[in-house]
């Protein structure tokens, strides 16, 4: 399944509730899920971490749906087989 299709599935499942909740509250949920992922990364339970990754992309898709942003298009516009900063693949940026 492509990112676009996943986002469409999330729209079918949750758009009514997501749009009623609005951008700020949906963003808060996304932030909470990112924090939960961060907690799981401290441990060794890969299955639990996997579920948190799922929640993060689900809430990101919900937020993008409310904002009418196509996640796949946005991601590929910025990261299209090369680093957006140095234009290289793999990235050659110095940190
Ligand atoms: Zn780079």
PDB file of the backbone (N, CA, C, O) and the ligand in Angstrom, with CONECT records:
HET     ZN  A 101       1
ATOM      1  N   UNK A   1       0.852  -1.206   0.000  1.00  0.00           N
ATOM      2  CA  UNK A   1       0.000   0.000   0.000  1.00  0.00           C
ATOM      3  C   UNK A   1       0.879   1.245   0.000  1.00  0.00           C
ATOM      4  O   UNK A   1       1.837   1.350   0.766  1.00  0.00           O
ATOM      5  N   UNK A   2       0.536   2.175  -0.867  1.00  0.00           N
ATOM      6  CA  UNK A   2       1.301   3.421  -0.941  1.00  0.00           C
ATOM      7  C   UNK A   2       0.812   4.404   0.119  1.00  0.00           C
ATOM      8  O   UNK A   2      -0.280   4.267   0.670  1.00  0.00           O
ATOM      9  N   UNK A   3       1.643   5.383   0.378  1.00  0.00           N
ATOM     10  CA  UNK A   3       1.284   6.383   1.398  1.00  0.00           C
ATOM     11  C   UNK A   3      -0.055   7.048   1.059  1.00  0.00           C
ATOM     12  O   UNK A   3      -0.900   7.259   1.929  1.00  0.00           O
ATOM     13  N   UNK A   4      -0.225   7.371  -0.220  1.00  0.00           N
ATOM     14  CA  UNK A   4      -1.473   8.032  -0.634  1.00  0.00           C
ATOM     15  C   UNK A   4      -2.697   7.167  -0.317  1.00  0.00           C
ATOM     16  O   UNK A   4      -3.722   7.661   0.154  1.00  0.00           O
ATOM     17  N   UNK A   5      -2.566   5.874  -0.586  1.00  0.00           N
ATOM     18  CA  UNK A   5      -3.703   4.974  -0.333  1.00  0.00           C
ATOM     19  C   UNK A   5      -3.947   4.811   1.163  1.00  0.00           C
ATOM     20  O   UNK A   5      -5.095   4.724   1.600  1.00  0.00           O
ATOM     21  N   UNK A   6      -2.883   4.770   1.940  1.00  0.00           N
ATOM     22  CA  UNK A   6      -3.033   4.709   3.400  1.00  0.00           C
ATOM     23  C   UNK A   6      -3.770   5.954   3.893  1.00  0.00           C
ATOM     24  O   UNK A   6      -4.672   5.860   4.725  1.00  0.00           O
ATOM     25  N   UNK A   7      -3.379   7.122   3.373  1.00  0.00           N
ATOM     26  CA  UNK A   7      -4.025   8.374   3.785  1.00  0.00           C
ATOM     27  C   UNK A   7      -5.514   8.372   3.397  1.00  0.00           C
ATOM     28  O   UNK A   7      -6.358   8.842   4.160  1.00  0.00           O
ATOM     29  N   UNK A   8      -5.822   7.850   2.227  1.00  0.00           N
ATOM     30  CA  UNK A   8      -7.223   7.751   1.799  1.00  0.00           C
ATOM     31  C   UNK A   8      -8.007   6.819   2.728  1.00  0.00           C
ATOM     32  O   UNK A   8      -9.154   7.097   3.077  1.00  0.00           O
ATOM     33  N   UNK A   9      -7.369   5.707   3.125  1.00  0.00           N
ATOM     34  CA  UNK A   9      -8.017   4.766   4.043  1.00  0.00           C
ATOM     35  C   UNK A   9      -8.309   5.447   5.383  1.00  0.00           C
ATOM     36  O   UNK A   9      -9.387   5.281   5.953  1.00  0.00           O
ATOM     37  N   UNK A  10      -7.344   6.204   5.869  1.00  0.00           N
ATOM     38  CA  UNK A  10      -7.537   6.925   7.128  1.00  0.00           C
ATOM     39  C   UNK A  10      -8.657   7.951   6.997  1.00  0.00           C
ATOM     40  O   UNK A  10      -9.420   8.174   7.937  1.00  0.00           O
ATOM     41  N   UNK A  11      -8.747   8.571   5.829  1.00  0.00           N
ATOM     42  CA  UNK A  11      -9.817   9.542   5.582  1.00  0.00           C
ATOM     43  C   UNK A  11     -11.181   8.847   5.649  1.00  0.00           C
ATOM     44  O   UNK A  11     -12.124   9.354   6.256  1.00  0.00           O
ATOM     45  N   UNK A  12     -11.260   7.683   5.016  1.00  0.00           N
ATOM     46  CA  UNK A  12     -12.504   6.919   5.028  1.00  0.00           C
ATOM     47  C   UNK A  12     -12.882   6.534   6.463  1.00  0.00           C
ATOM     48  O   UNK A  12     -14.047   6.615   6.852  1.00  0.00           O
ATOM     49  N   UNK A  13     -11.886   6.117   7.235  1.00  0.00           N
ATOM     50  CA  UNK A  13     -12.137   5.660   8.606  1.00  0.00           C
ATOM     51  C   UNK A  13     -12.484   6.799   9.562  1.00  0.00           C
ATOM     52  O   UNK A  13     -13.385   6.662  10.389  1.00  0.00           O
ATOM     53  N   UNK A  14     -11.773   7.920   9.452  1.00  0.00           N
ATOM     54  CA  UNK A  14     -11.794   8.899  10.549  1.00  0.00           C
ATOM     55  C   UNK A  14     -12.081  10.351  10.180  1.00  0.00           C
ATOM     56  O   UNK A  14     -12.125  11.205  11.065  1.00  0.00           O
ATOM     57  N   UNK A  15     -12.279  10.655   8.886  1.00  0.00           N
ATOM     58  CA  UNK A  15     -12.309  12.073   8.512  1.00  0.00           C
ATOM     59  C   UNK A  15     -13.382  12.876   9.258  1.00  0.00           C
ATOM     60  O   UNK A  15     -13.149  14.012   9.670  1.00  0.00           O
ATOM     61  N   UNK A  16     -14.550  12.269   9.423  1.00  0.00           N
ATOM     62  CA  UNK A  16     -15.637  13.009  10.085  1.00  0.00           C
ATOM     63  C   UNK A  16     -15.227  13.438  11.496  1.00  0.00           C
ATOM     64  O   UNK A  16     -15.385  14.596  11.882  1.00  0.00           O
ATOM     65  N   UNK A  17     -14.699  12.477  12.250  1.00  0.00           N
ATOM     66  CA  UNK A  17     -14.254  12.766  13.620  1.00  0.00           C
ATOM     67  C   UNK A  17     -13.044  13.714  13.628  1.00  0.00           C
ATOM     68  O   UNK A  17     -12.968  14.643  14.433  1.00  0.00           O
ATOM     69  N   UNK A  18     -12.100  13.452  12.706  1.00  0.00           N
ATOM     70  CA  UNK A  18     -10.885  14.275  12.649  1.00  0.00           C
ATOM     71  C   UNK A  18     -11.218  15.738  12.339  1.00  0.00           C
ATOM     72  O   UNK A  18     -10.682  16.647  12.972  1.00  0.00           O
ATOM     73  N   UNK A  19     -12.091  15.956  11.376  1.00  0.00           N
ATOM     74  CA  UNK A  19     -12.395  17.338  10.987  1.00  0.00           C
ATOM     75  C   UNK A  19     -13.189  18.043  12.084  1.00  0.00           C
ATOM     76  O   UNK A  19     -13.046  19.251  12.271  1.00  0.00           O
ATOM     77  N   UNK A  20     -14.029  17.294  12.815  1.00  0.00           N
ATOM     78  CA  UNK A  20     -14.762  17.886  13.941  1.00  0.00           C
ATOM     79  C   UNK A  20     -13.799  18.269  15.068  1.00  0.00           C
ATOM     80  O   UNK A  20     -14.002  19.283  15.736  1.00  0.00           O
ATOM     81  N   UNK A  21     -12.750  17.463  15.282  1.00  0.00           N
ATOM     82  CA  UNK A  21     -11.765  17.728  16.336  1.00  0.00           C
ATOM     83  C   UNK A  21     -10.918  18.945  15.976  1.00  0.00           C
ATOM     84  O   UNK A  21     -10.588  19.758  16.840  1.00  0.00           O
ATOM     85  N   UNK A  22     -10.571  19.062  14.707  1.00  0.00           N
ATOM     86  CA  UNK A  22      -9.825  20.227  14.251  1.00  0.00           C
ATOM     87  C   UNK A  22      -8.315  20.052  14.271  1.00  0.00           C
ATOM     88  O   UNK A  22      -7.788  19.074  14.801  1.00  0.00           O
ATOM     89  N   UNK A  23      -7.633  21.030  13.677  1.00  0.00           N
ATOM     90  CA  UNK A  23      -6.182  20.967  13.471  1.00  0.00           C
ATOM     91  C   UNK A  23      -5.416  20.914  14.794  1.00  0.00           C
ATOM     92  O   UNK A  23      -4.573  20.036  14.979  1.00  0.00           O
ATOM     93  N   UNK A  24      -5.695  21.836  15.711  1.00  0.00           N
ATOM     94  CA  UNK A  24      -4.881  21.930  16.929  1.00  0.00           C
ATOM     95  C   UNK A  24      -4.994  20.691  17.813  1.00  0.00           C
ATOM     96  O   UNK A  24      -3.988  20.181  18.304  1.00  0.00           O
ATOM     97  N   UNK A  25      -6.226  20.208  18.017  1.00  0.00           N
ATOM     98  CA  UNK A  25      -6.403  19.022  18.872  1.00  0.00           C
ATOM     99  C   UNK A  25      -5.841  17.766  18.214  1.00  0.00           C
ATOM    100  O   UNK A  25      -5.321  16.882  18.896  1.00  0.00           O
ATOM    101  N   UNK A  26      -5.946  17.690  16.896  1.00  0.00           N
ATOM    102  CA  UNK A  26      -5.388  16.535  16.185  1.00  0.00           C
ATOM    103  C   UNK A  26      -3.863  16.590  16.245  1.00  0.00           C
ATOM    104  O   UNK A  26      -3.205  15.561  16.396  1.00  0.00           O
ATOM    105  N   UNK A  27      -3.314  17.783  16.127  1.00  0.00           N
ATOM    106  CA  UNK A  27      -1.860  17.949  16.278  1.00  0.00           C
ATOM    107  C   UNK A  27      -1.414  17.513  17.679  1.00  0.00           C
ATOM    108  O   UNK A  27      -0.377  16.867  17.825  1.00  0.00           O
ATOM    109  N   UNK A  28      -2.192  17.863  18.703  1.00  0.00           N
ATOM    110  CA  UNK A  28      -1.866  17.439  20.071  1.00  0.00           C
ATOM    111  C   UNK A  28      -1.814  15.920  20.192  1.00  0.00           C
ATOM    112  O   UNK A  28      -0.936  15.373  20.860  1.00  0.00           O
ATOM    113  N   UNK A  29      -2.764  15.242  19.539  1.00  0.00           N
ATOM    114  CA  UNK A  29      -2.753  13.774  19.548  1.00  0.00           C
ATOM    115  C   UNK A  29      -1.482  13.253  18.887  1.00  0.00           C
ATOM    116  O   UNK A  29      -0.851  12.318  19.382  1.00  0.00           O
ATOM    117  N   UNK A  30      -1.111  13.870  17.759  1.00  0.00           N
ATOM    118  CA  UNK A  30       0.103  13.446  17.057  1.00  0.00           C
ATOM    119  C   UNK A  30       1.328  13.600  17.962  1.00  0.00           C
ATOM    120  O   UNK A  30       2.173  12.709  18.034  1.00  0.00           O
ATOM    121  N   UNK A  31       1.411  14.730  18.644  1.00  0.00           N
ATOM    122  CA  UNK A  31       2.536  14.985  19.551  1.00  0.00           C
ATOM    123  C   UNK A  31       2.566  13.941  20.667  1.00  0.00           C
ATOM    124  O   UNK A  31       3.632  13.433  21.012  1.00  0.00           O
ATOM    125  N   UNK A  32       1.393  13.616  21.235  1.00  0.00           N
ATOM    126  CA  UNK A  32       1.312  12.585  22.274  1.00  0.00           C
ATOM    127  C   UNK A  32       1.811  11.239  21.756  1.00  0.00           C
ATOM    128  O   UNK A  32       2.528  10.519  22.451  1.00  0.00           O
ATOM    129  N   UNK A  33       1.421  10.914  20.527  1.00  0.00           N
ATOM    130  CA  UNK A  33       1.840   9.620  19.958  1.00  0.00           C
ATOM    131  C   UNK A  33       3.344   9.602  19.691  1.00  0.00           C
ATOM    132  O   UNK A  33       3.990   8.570  19.872  1.00  0.00           O
ATOM    133  N   UNK A  34       3.905  10.731  19.265  1.00  0.00           N
ATOM    134  CA  UNK A  34       5.360  10.815  19.066  1.00  0.00           C
ATOM    135  C   UNK A  34       6.073  10.614  20.407  1.00  0.00           C
ATOM    136  O   UNK A  34       7.098   9.936  20.476  1.00  0.00           O
ATOM    137  N   UNK A  35       5.518  11.210  21.475  1.00  0.00           N
ATOM    138  CA  UNK A  35       6.097  11.044  22.811  1.00  0.00           C
ATOM    139  C   UNK A  35       6.028   9.578  23.245  1.00  0.00           C
ATOM    140  O   UNK A  35       6.979   9.057  23.827  1.00  0.00           O
ATOM    141  N   UNK A  36       4.906   8.915  22.964  1.00  0.00           N
ATOM    142  CA  UNK A  36       4.770   7.490  23.306  1.00  0.00           C
ATOM    143  C   UNK A  36       5.784   6.649  22.527  1.00  0.00           C
ATOM    144  O   UNK A  36       6.350   5.699  23.068  1.00  0.00           O
ATOM    145  N   UNK A  37       6.011   6.996  21.262  1.00  0.00           N
ATOM    146  CA  UNK A  37       7.033   6.303  20.471  1.00  0.00           C
ATOM    147  C   UNK A  37       8.401   6.491  21.129  1.00  0.00           C
ATOM    148  O   UNK A  37       9.181   5.545  21.244  1.00  0.00           O
ATOM    149  N   UNK A  38       8.678   7.707  21.553  1.00  0.00           N
ATOM    150  CA  UNK A  38       9.951   7.996  22.222  1.00  0.00           C
ATOM    151  C   UNK A  38      10.151   7.144  23.453  1.00  0.00           C
ATOM    152  O   UNK A  38      11.261   6.682  23.719  1.00  0.00           O
ATOM    153  N   UNK A  39       9.069   6.928  24.220  1.00  0.00           N
ATOM    154  CA  UNK A  39       9.156   6.072  25.410  1.00  0.00           C
ATOM    155  C   UNK A  39       9.455   4.630  25.015  1.00  0.00           C
ATOM    156  O   UNK A  39      10.286   3.974  25.643  1.00  0.00           O
ATOM    157  N   UNK A  40       8.783   4.136  23.981  1.00  0.00           N
ATOM    158  CA  UNK A  40       9.004   2.750  23.540  1.00  0.00           C
ATOM    159  C   UNK A  40      10.428   2.546  23.031  1.00  0.00           C
ATOM    160  O   UNK A  40      10.980   1.453  23.163  1.00  0.00           O
ATOM    161  N   UNK A  41      11.024   3.582  22.455  1.00  0.00           N
ATOM    162  CA  UNK A  41      12.380   3.455  21.916  1.00  0.00           C
ATOM    163  C   UNK A  41      13.422   3.265  23.018  1.00  0.00           C
ATOM    164  O   UNK A  41      14.533   2.802  22.762  1.00  0.00           O
ATOM    165  N   UNK A  42      13.047   3.627  24.245  1.00  0.00           N
ATOM    166  CA  UNK A  42      13.966   3.442  25.381  1.00  0.00           C
ATOM    167  C   UNK A  42      14.027   1.981  25.811  1.00  0.00           C
ATOM    168  O   UNK A  42      14.986   1.556  26.455  1.00  0.00           O
ATOM    169  N   UNK A  43      12.999   1.217  25.452  1.00  0.00           N
ATOM    170  CA  UNK A  43      12.944  -0.182  25.857  1.00  0.00           C
ATOM    171  C   UNK A  43      13.428  -1.120  24.772  1.00  0.00           C
ATOM    172  O   UNK A  43      14.114  -0.709  23.836  1.00  0.00           O
ATOM    173  N   UNK A  44      13.064  -2.384  24.908  1.00  0.00           N
ATOM    174  CA  UNK A  44      13.522  -3.402  23.953  1.00  0.00           C
ATOM    175  C   UNK A  44      12.355  -4.114  23.273  1.00  0.00           C
ATOM    176  O   UNK A  44      12.555  -5.076  22.532  1.00  0.00           O
ATOM    177  N   UNK A  45      11.128  -3.633  23.529  1.00  0.00           N
ATOM    178  CA  UNK A  45       9.945  -4.284  22.967  1.00  0.00           C
ATOM    179  C   UNK A  45       9.682  -3.730  21.562  1.00  0.00           C
ATOM    180  O   UNK A  45       9.025  -2.703  21.393  1.00  0.00           O
ATOM    181  N   UNK A  46      10.214  -4.440  20.562  1.00  0.00           N
ATOM    182  CA  UNK A  46      10.101  -3.957  19.185  1.00  0.00           C
ATOM    183  C   UNK A  46       8.649  -3.972  18.695  1.00  0.00           C
ATOM    184  O   UNK A  46       8.247  -3.118  17.906  1.00  0.00           O
ATOM    185  N   UNK A  47       7.877  -4.939  19.164  1.00  0.00           N
ATOM    186  CA  UNK A  47       6.468  -5.031  18.771  1.00  0.00           C
ATOM    187  C   UNK A  47       5.692  -3.817  19.282  1.00  0.00           C
ATOM    188  O   UNK A  47       4.858  -3.258  18.571  1.00  0.00           O
ATOM    189  N   UNK A  48       5.975  -3.420  20.515  1.00  0.00           N
ATOM    190  CA  UNK A  48       5.315  -2.245  21.092  1.00  0.00           C
ATOM    191  C   UNK A  48       5.729  -0.987  20.332  1.00  0.00           C
ATOM    192  O   UNK A  48       4.901  -0.114  20.072  1.00  0.00           O
ATOM    193  N   UNK A  49       7.024  -0.895  19.973  1.00  0.00           N
ATOM    194  CA  UNK A  49       7.510   0.255  19.200  1.00  0.00           C
ATOM    195  C   UNK A  49       6.815   0.299  17.834  1.00  0.00           C
ATOM    196  O   UNK A  49       6.437   1.366  17.349  1.00  0.00           O
ATOM    197  N   UNK A  50       6.658  -0.873  17.231  1.00  0.00           N
ATOM    198  CA  UNK A  50       6.006  -0.954  15.922  1.00  0.00           C
ATOM    199  C   UNK A  50       4.593  -0.363  15.986  1.00  0.00           C
ATOM    200  O   UNK A  50       4.169   0.342  15.071  1.00  0.00           O
ATOM    201  N   UNK A  51       3.874  -0.652  17.063  1.00  0.00           N
ATOM    202  CA  UNK A  51       2.515  -0.123  17.225  1.00  0.00           C
ATOM    203  C   UNK A  51       2.523   1.391  17.373  1.00  0.00           C
ATOM    204  O   UNK A  51       1.615   2.073  16.899  1.00  0.00           O
ATOM    205  N   UNK A  52       3.539   1.906  18.024  1.00  0.00           N
ATOM    206  CA  UNK A  52       3.639   3.365  18.168  1.00  0.00           C
ATOM    207  C   UNK A  52       3.994   4.036  16.834  1.00  0.00           C
ATOM    208  O   UNK A  52       3.505   5.124  16.529  1.00  0.00           O
ATOM    209  N   UNK A  53       4.848   3.378  16.049  1.00  0.00           N
ATOM    210  CA  UNK A  53       5.116   3.895  14.693  1.00  0.00           C
ATOM    211  C   UNK A  53       3.800   3.981  13.917  1.00  0.00           C
ATOM    212  O   UNK A  53       3.550   4.959  13.213  1.00  0.00           O
ATOM    213  N   UNK A  54       2.968   2.957  14.050  1.00  0.00           N
ATOM    214  CA  UNK A  54       1.670   2.933  13.353  1.00  0.00           C
ATOM    215  C   UNK A  54       0.793   4.100  13.801  1.00  0.00           C
ATOM    216  O   UNK A  54       0.155   4.757  12.978  1.00  0.00           O
ATOM    217  N   UNK A  55       0.767   4.354  15.116  1.00  0.00           N
ATOM    218  CA  UNK A  55      -0.046   5.462  15.631  1.00  0.00           C
ATOM    219  C   UNK A  55       0.463   6.810  15.111  1.00  0.00           C
ATOM    220  O   UNK A  55      -0.328   7.694  14.782  1.00  0.00           O
ATOM    221  N   UNK A  56       1.778   6.956  15.039  1.00  0.00           N
ATOM    222  CA  UNK A  56       2.340   8.231  14.574  1.00  0.00           C
ATOM    223  C   UNK A  56       1.952   8.492  13.123  1.00  0.00           C
ATOM    224  O   UNK A  56       1.521   9.595  12.787  1.00  0.00           O
ATOM    225  N   UNK A  57       2.100   7.491  12.264  1.00  0.00           N
ATOM    226  CA  UNK A  57       1.764   7.736  10.855  1.00  0.00           C
ATOM    227  C   UNK A  57       0.246   7.896  10.683  1.00  0.00           C
ATOM    228  O   UNK A  57      -0.203   8.624   9.797  1.00  0.00           O
ATOM    229  N   UNK A  58      -0.542   7.219  11.525  1.00  0.00           N
ATOM    230  CA  UNK A  58      -2.003   7.353  11.458  1.00  0.00           C
ATOM    231  C   UNK A  58      -2.427   8.778  11.815  1.00  0.00           C
ATOM    232  O   UNK A  58      -3.246   9.376  11.118  1.00  0.00           O
ATOM    233  N   UNK A  59      -1.871   9.321  12.900  1.00  0.00           N
ATOM    234  CA  UNK A  59      -2.247  10.682  13.304  1.00  0.00           C
ATOM    235  C   UNK A  59      -1.669  11.723  12.351  1.00  0.00           C
ATOM    236  O   UNK A  59      -2.281  12.770  12.140  1.00  0.00           O
ATOM    237  N   UNK A  60      -0.509  11.453  11.778  1.00  0.00           N
ATOM    238  CA  UNK A  60       0.042  12.358  10.766  1.00  0.00           C
ATOM    239  C   UNK A  60      -0.869  12.398   9.537  1.00  0.00           C
ATOM    240  O   UNK A  60      -1.104  13.458   8.958  1.00  0.00           O
ATOM    241  N   UNK A  61      -1.373  11.231   9.153  1.00  0.00           N
ATOM    242  CA  UNK A  61      -2.301  11.162   8.017  1.00  0.00           C
ATOM    243  C   UNK A  61      -3.605  11.885   8.341  1.00  0.00           C
ATOM    244  O   UNK A  61      -4.155  12.580   7.487  1.00  0.00           O
ATOM    245  N   UNK A  62      -4.104  11.727   9.569  1.00  0.00           N
ATOM    246  CA  UNK A  62      -5.329  12.429   9.976  1.00  0.00           C
ATOM    247  C   UNK A  62      -5.138  13.933   9.879  1.00  0.00           C
ATOM    248  O   UNK A  62      -5.998  14.646   9.363  1.00  0.00           O
ATOM    249  N   UNK A  63      -4.015  14.405  10.374  1.00  0.00           N
ATOM    250  CA  UNK A  63      -3.730  15.842  10.347  1.00  0.00           C
ATOM    251  C   UNK A  63      -3.620  16.339   8.900  1.00  0.00           C
ATOM    252  O   UNK A  63      -4.156  17.393   8.557  1.00  0.00           O
ATOM    253  N   UNK A  64      -2.934  15.583   8.072  1.00  0.00           N
ATOM    254  CA  UNK A  64      -2.794  15.956   6.654  1.00  0.00           C
ATOM    255  C   UNK A  64      -4.166  15.979   5.978  1.00  0.00           C
ATOM    256  O   UNK A  64      -4.425  16.843   5.140  1.00  0.00           O
ATOM    257  N   UNK A  65      -5.048  15.038   6.334  1.00  0.00           N
ATOM    258  CA  UNK A  65      -6.391  15.032   5.742  1.00  0.00           C
ATOM    259  C   UNK A  65      -7.163  16.299   6.095  1.00  0.00           C
ATOM    260  O   UNK A  65      -7.819  16.887   5.236  1.00  0.00           O
ATOM    261  N   UNK A  66      -7.088  16.713   7.334  1.00  0.00           N
ATOM    262  CA  UNK A  66      -7.795  17.941   7.732  1.00  0.00           C
ATOM    263  C   UNK A  66      -7.220  19.140   6.984  1.00  0.00           C
ATOM    264  O   UNK A  66      -7.955  20.043   6.582  1.00  0.00           O
ATOM    265  N   UNK A  67      -5.896  19.141   6.801  1.00  0.00           N
ATOM    266  CA  UNK A  67      -5.224  20.263   6.133  1.00  0.00           C
ATOM    267  C   UNK A  67      -5.298  20.174   4.605  1.00  0.00           C
ATOM    268  O   UNK A  67      -4.824  21.061   3.895  1.00  0.00           O
ATOM    269  N   UNK A  68      -5.906  19.077   4.112  1.00  0.00           N
ATOM    270  CA  UNK A  68      -5.976  18.817   2.668  1.00  0.00           C
ATOM    271  C   UNK A  68      -4.581  18.815   2.033  1.00  0.00           C
ATOM    272  O   UNK A  68      -4.344  19.422   0.989  1.00  0.00           O
ATOM    273  N   UNK A  69      -3.673  18.108   2.708  1.00  0.00           N
ATOM    274  CA  UNK A  69      -2.314  17.938   2.192  1.00  0.00           C
ATOM    275  C   UNK A  69      -2.110  16.472   1.837  1.00  0.00           C
ATOM    276  O   UNK A  69      -2.391  15.587   2.645  1.00  0.00           O
ATOM    277  N   UNK A  70      -1.618  16.216   0.620  1.00  0.00           N
ATOM    278  CA  UNK A  70      -1.309  14.872   0.159  1.00  0.00           C
ATOM    279  C   UNK A  70       0.097  14.531   0.662  1.00  0.00           C
ATOM    280  O   UNK A  70       1.094  15.043   0.153  1.00  0.00           O
ATOM    281  N   UNK A  71       0.155  13.652   1.676  1.00  0.00           N
ATOM    282  CA  UNK A  71       1.434  13.317   2.312  1.00  0.00           C
ATOM    283  C   UNK A  71       2.460  12.766   1.331  1.00  0.00           C
ATOM    284  O   UNK A  71       3.627  13.156   1.342  1.00  0.00           O
ATOM    285  N   UNK A  72       2.005  11.858   0.490  1.00  0.00           N
ATOM    286  CA  UNK A  72       2.935  11.231  -0.459  1.00  0.00           C
ATOM    287  C   UNK A  72       3.515  12.275  -1.412  1.00  0.00           C
ATOM    288  O   UNK A  72       4.718  12.293  -1.672  1.00  0.00           O
ATOM    289  N   UNK A  73       2.652  13.135  -1.924  1.00  0.00           N
ATOM    290  CA  UNK A  73       3.089  14.179  -2.844  1.00  0.00           C
ATOM    291  C   UNK A  73       4.057  15.136  -2.136  1.00  0.00           C
ATOM    292  O   UNK A  73       5.093  15.505  -2.688  1.00  0.00           O
ATOM    293  N   UNK A  74       3.706  15.528  -0.914  1.00  0.00           N
ATOM    294  CA  UNK A  74       4.547  16.454  -0.150  1.00  0.00           C
ATOM    295  C   UNK A  74       5.925  15.842   0.115  1.00  0.00           C
ATOM    296  O   UNK A  74       6.952  16.503  -0.037  1.00  0.00           O
ATOM    297  N   UNK A  75       5.924  14.560   0.517  1.00  0.00           N
ATOM    298  CA  UNK A  75       7.187  13.901   0.848  1.00  0.00           C
ATOM    299  C   UNK A  75       8.072  13.754  -0.385  1.00  0.00           C
ATOM    300  O   UNK A  75       9.276  14.005  -0.331  1.00  0.00           O
ATOM    301  N   UNK A  76       7.457  13.343  -1.505  1.00  0.00           N
ATOM    302  CA  UNK A  76       8.259  13.139  -2.718  1.00  0.00           C
ATOM    303  C   UNK A  76       8.672  14.452  -3.366  1.00  0.00           C
ATOM    304  O   UNK A  76       9.708  14.520  -4.027  1.00  0.00           O
ATOM    305  N   UNK A  77       7.874  15.487  -3.183  1.00  0.00           N
ATOM    306  CA  UNK A  77       8.279  16.801  -3.697  1.00  0.00           C
ATOM    307  C   UNK A  77       9.554  17.276  -3.001  1.00  0.00           C
ATOM    308  O   UNK A  77      10.422  17.895  -3.616  1.00  0.00           O
ATOM    309  N   UNK A  78       9.649  16.973  -1.703  1.00  0.00           N
ATOM    310  CA  UNK A  78      10.818  17.445  -0.962  1.00  0.00           C
ATOM    311  C   UNK A  78      11.978  16.454  -1.003  1.00  0.00           C
ATOM    312  O   UNK A  78      13.134  16.855  -1.145  1.00  0.00           O
ATOM    313  N   UNK A  79      11.674  15.163  -0.879  1.00  0.00           N
ATOM    314  CA  UNK A  79      12.717  14.123  -0.812  1.00  0.00           C
ATOM    315  C   UNK A  79      12.609  13.196  -2.016  1.00  0.00           C
ATOM    316  O   UNK A  79      12.230  12.033  -1.874  1.00  0.00           O
ATOM    317  N   UNK A  80      12.934  13.697  -3.178  1.00  0.00           N
ATOM    318  CA  UNK A  80      12.785  12.910  -4.401  1.00  0.00           C
ATOM    319  C   UNK A  80      14.127  12.321  -4.833  1.00  0.00           C
ATOM    320  O   UNK A  80      14.763  12.801  -5.771  1.00  0.00           O
ATOM    321  N   UNK A  81      14.535  11.276  -4.128  1.00  0.00           N
ATOM    322  CA  UNK A  81      15.767  10.530  -4.439  1.00  0.00           C
ATOM    323  C   UNK A  81      17.053  11.320  -4.218  1.00  0.00           C
ATOM    324  O   UNK A  81      18.128  10.887  -4.632  1.00  0.00           O
ATOM    325  N   UNK A  82      16.946  12.471  -3.569  1.00  0.00           N
ATOM    326  CA  UNK A  82      18.155  13.214  -3.209  1.00  0.00           C
ATOM    327  C   UNK A  82      17.869  14.089  -1.999  1.00  0.00           C
ATOM    328  O   UNK A  82      16.724  14.453  -1.731  1.00  0.00           O
ATOM    329  N   UNK A  83      18.936  14.420  -1.271  1.00  0.00           N
ATOM    330  CA  UNK A  83      18.808  15.283  -0.104  1.00  0.00           C
ATOM    331  C   UNK A  83      18.418  16.688  -0.560  1.00  0.00           C
ATOM    332  O   UNK A  83      19.051  17.241  -1.460  1.00  0.00           O
ATOM    333  N   UNK A  84      17.371  17.280   0.057  1.00  0.00           N
ATOM    334  CA  UNK A  84      16.953  18.618  -0.380  1.00  0.00           C
ATOM    335  C   UNK A  84      17.984  19.709  -0.088  1.00  0.00           C
ATOM    336  O   UNK A  84      17.937  20.784  -0.687  1.00  0.00           O
ATOM    337  N   UNK A  85      18.920  19.434   0.834  1.00  0.00           N
ATOM    338  CA  UNK A  85      19.940  20.454   1.144  1.00  0.00           C
ATOM    339  C   UNK A  85      21.136  20.373   0.203  1.00  0.00           C
ATOM    340  O   UNK A  85      21.506  21.365  -0.425  1.00  0.00           O
ATOM    341  N   UNK A  86      21.740  19.184   0.107  1.00  0.00           N
ATOM    342  CA  UNK A  86      22.976  19.057  -0.682  1.00  0.00           C
ATOM    343  C   UNK A  86      22.726  18.498  -2.084  1.00  0.00           C
ATOM    344  O   UNK A  86      23.637  18.435  -2.909  1.00  0.00           O
ATOM    345  N   UNK A  87      21.478  18.095  -2.339  1.00  0.00           N
ATOM    346  CA  UNK A  87      21.080  17.557  -3.656  1.00  0.00           C
ATOM    347  C   UNK A  87      21.811  16.252  -4.001  1.00  0.00           C
ATOM    348  O   UNK A  87      21.863  15.867  -5.169  1.00  0.00           O
ATOM    349  N   UNK A  88      22.376  15.568  -2.996  1.00  0.00           N
ATOM    350  CA  UNK A  88      23.113  14.334  -3.251  1.00  0.00           C
ATOM    351  C   UNK A  88      22.371  13.110  -2.736  1.00  0.00           C
ATOM    352  O   UNK A  88      21.485  13.212  -1.888  1.00  0.00           O
ATOM    353  N   UNK A  89      22.749  11.953  -3.263  1.00  0.00           N
ATOM    354  CA  UNK A  89      22.229  10.669  -2.794  1.00  0.00           C
ATOM    355  C   UNK A  89      23.342   9.638  -2.815  1.00  0.00           C
ATOM    356  O   UNK A  89      23.838   9.308  -3.892  1.00  0.00           O
ATOM    357  N   UNK A  90      23.764   9.105  -1.640  1.00  0.00           N
ATOM    358  CA  UNK A  90      23.266   9.498  -0.314  1.00  0.00           C
ATOM    359  C   UNK A  90      23.714  10.911   0.066  1.00  0.00           C
ATOM    360  O   UNK A  90      24.603  11.496  -0.551  1.00  0.00           O
ATOM    361  N   UNK A  91      23.064  11.428   1.101  1.00  0.00           N
ATOM    362  CA  UNK A  91      23.339  12.787   1.593  1.00  0.00           C
ATOM    363  C   UNK A  91      24.826  12.972   1.910  1.00  0.00           C
ATOM    364  O   UNK A  91      25.475  12.093   2.477  1.00  0.00           O
ATOM    365  N   UNK A  92      25.339  14.136   1.529  1.00  0.00           N
ATOM    366  CA  UNK A  92      26.752  14.467   1.805  1.00  0.00           C
ATOM    367  C   UNK A  92      26.887  15.628   2.780  1.00  0.00           C
ATOM    368  O   UNK A  92      27.982  16.159   2.968  1.00  0.00           O
ATOM    369  N   UNK A  93      25.777  16.026   3.401  1.00  0.00           N
ATOM    370  CA  UNK A  93      25.809  17.148   4.337  1.00  0.00           C
ATOM    371  C   UNK A  93      26.741  16.836   5.520  1.00  0.00           C
ATOM    372  O   UNK A  93      26.830  15.693   5.967  1.00  0.00           O
ATOM    373  N   UNK A  94      27.419  17.855   6.006  1.00  0.00           N
ATOM    374  CA  UNK A  94      28.220  17.685   7.212  1.00  0.00           C
ATOM    375  C   UNK A  94      27.420  18.203   8.399  1.00  0.00           C
ATOM    376  O   UNK A  94      26.739  19.225   8.316  1.00  0.00           O
ATOM    377  N   UNK A  95      27.520  17.469   9.512  1.00  0.00           N
ATOM    378  CA  UNK A  95      26.751  17.868  10.696  1.00  0.00           C
ATOM    379  C   UNK A  95      27.695  18.361  11.792  1.00  0.00           C
ATOM    380  O   UNK A  95      27.242  18.743  12.871  1.00  0.00           O
TER     381      UNK A  95
HETATM  382 ZN    ZN A 101      22.426  16.395   2.416  1.00  0.00          ZN
END
